[in-house]
Amino acid sequence: MKSTILEAIALLIGLKENVLAVRTLLNNHTGEGGFIPFKDLLDMADEYNLWKMRNLRRMIIPPLVNMCA
């Protein structure tokens, strides 16, 4: 069995007031475990006419089996 981790990084660029508006909407998503789904973030950027630079990386990490010998 293996674990999969998906990491997504986004940089949003646009008018200051639009960036600040999106940042305000993200206030409830800054705590541990409160991440917004990446697709929702991209949709929000579209609504506020922001440019998106994104990087998606998928890492597959094998389980730690027989590591302590």
Secondary structure, 3 states (H helix, E strand, C coil): CCEEEEEEEEEEECCHHHHHHHHHHCHHHCCCCCCCCHHHHHHHHHHCCCEEEEEEEEEEECCCCCCCC
